Amino acid sequence: MRYWKSPYWLLLMAATSLLSGINLYYTVTQQNDLSNDFARYAKFIDPMKTGWTITTPHFIYPMLVAIASAIFPNLSYATLGGFIVLVFQLLLAHILWSFWKSVLPKGQSGFIPIALTLVTMTLAPINLLTLFKHNSYFGYIGITVYHNPPIAICRPVAFLNFIFFAAGIADRKISNRQISLCIITIVLATLMKPNYAIIMVPAAAIFAGIAYYRGDFQLLRFISLGTLLPGCLILAGQFLFTYISPDPEMGRSQIFFAPFLVYGRVSQFLFPKFILSVLFPLSVLMVFWKSAIKDRYYMIGLLLFLIGAAQAYFLAEHGTRLFYGNFLWSAQLGLFFWFIASMRFVILRVVSDSARRSPKLIAIYLIFSLHVVSGVVWYIHETISPGGFW
């Protein structure tokens, strides 16, 4: 299909360009001490531009900015970074649009995949109770984050890997081509932001163990070659780069067990904020648990989130990285995929069901709408005052 001939695809690209473009303009031009990742990553760009020296293990974003700077030398690194992130936001919108079109029953309005895509790209924890305290981020598990360029470019590639991996597990798409697609996407996603690999590799290991126990060696081969081997190799190199090799700027560091240390430093009421962050996918599990645990997409999303949440709440890094919150990205990525898997489950198992207006489903719809409203509020806050409502 030639997507550019679809008026719905063109409408989605226009809406994404407008919404993301406005947000990126203010994010780039109004950076402060909190929301300043576009400026912070500039220090990695000059070494790559002048001597092709890699100073960060997730180097794809600074590398792209360095290349863009060689082509457009009069533009600042932050401006170029904003344009790069916009391209990846458009890529994410395209992938989500294609995904929702494949999930929805045929004959649905062409506007529904557009609406689902835009909603998915703006979801947030239910932050309305702390709205007037200017607290919509700290203590919650963010689903959509606007200020960090590596996580923004990682999400579409990681989502592709999620789709390829889930298709292998759930639909038995385990050809050599599928393995190659898994390898390419997990390597790229890890070099954009390692947090996806550090949740996907343990999840893949669990599924590999199940496949081995059942004697399903074709699936075991798919998981091992497509995810475990490339993921472990890339993570091992990044671990050596970050924690073993000397870093003159940050010094040596190591990972240690520190329950709630990072989250607890910036916020109170962690348990209520946790529940308000995961209320929709959790409600789907509570209401439809017998069907949900049989849905491979849902279980992959749930497993990614549980692994990411464990890392975010219980792990930290020694030294200057202590309160950088680098493991928080794991929970945020995992929650993003758990939401998508939950939305897919509801569409496939609920929307077409005769009991679509049951009280339990109405409650789930209302909970989801609260996440949507919170996402709109979060987008507005992060646009008019980046970092001002954290």
Secondary structure as GFF3:
##gff-version 3
##sequence-region A 1 390
A	DSSP	three_ten_helix	3	5	.	.	.	ID=ss1
A	DSSP	alpha_helix	7	29	.	.	.	ID=ss2
A	DSSP	alpha_helix	37	40	.	.	.	ID=ss3
A	DSSP	three_ten_helix	41	44	.	.	.	ID=ss4
A	DSSP	alpha_helix	45	51	.	.	.	ID=ss5
A	DSSP	alpha_helix	60	71	.	.	.	ID=ss6
A	DSSP	alpha_helix	77	103	.	.	.	ID=ss7
A	DSSP	alpha_helix	111	120	.	.	.	ID=ss8
A	DSSP	three_ten_helix	128	133	.	.	.	ID=ss9
A	DSSP	alpha_helix	149	171	.	.	.	ID=ss10
A	DSSP	alpha_helix	176	192	.	.	.	ID=ss11
A	DSSP	alpha_helix	195	214	.	.	.	ID=ss12
A	DSSP	alpha_helix	217	223	.	.	.	ID=ss13
A	DSSP	pi_helix	224	228	.	.	.	ID=ss14
A	DSSP	alpha_helix	229	239	.	.	.	ID=ss15
A	DSSP	pi_helix	240	244	.	.	.	ID=ss16
A	DSSP	beta_strand	255	257	.	.	.	ID=ss17
A	DSSP	alpha_helix	261	266	.	.	.	ID=ss18
A	DSSP	alpha_helix	270	287	.	.	.	ID=ss19
A	DSSP	alpha_helix	289	292	.	.	.	ID=ss20
A	DSSP	alpha_helix	296	314	.	.	.	ID=ss21
A	DSSP	beta_strand	315	317	.	.	.	ID=ss22
A	DSSP	three_ten_helix	319	321	.	.	.	ID=ss23
A	DSSP	alpha_helix	328	346	.	.	.	ID=ss24
A	DSSP	pi_helix	347	351	.	.	.	ID=ss25
A	DSSP	alpha_helix	359	384	.	.	.	ID=ss26
###
